[in-house]
Amino acid sequence: MSREGAFLVYCMEIVKQARRLTGRQVNDLFQRYGLFAFVTEFYELLHVHDEQYILQDIDGYIREQG
């Protein structure tokens, strides 16, 4: 698995635990809002931050997508 792929799984786990979602719900959320592409595209910026920052960034992206 690539570094980006492993980080994507990590981000999904952060969202899953923080929002108390099932794996399916997290997958649906990431698909609906294009979060797979977002996390992969911004890997270099995101992977150096803590979980709280990553979660805030993902939440902000979801809000922007409407």
Secondary structure, DSSP 8 states (H G I E B T S, - for coil): --HHHHHHHHHHHHHHHHHT--HHHHHHHHHHTTHHHHHHHTHHHHTTS-HHHHHHHHHHHHHHH-
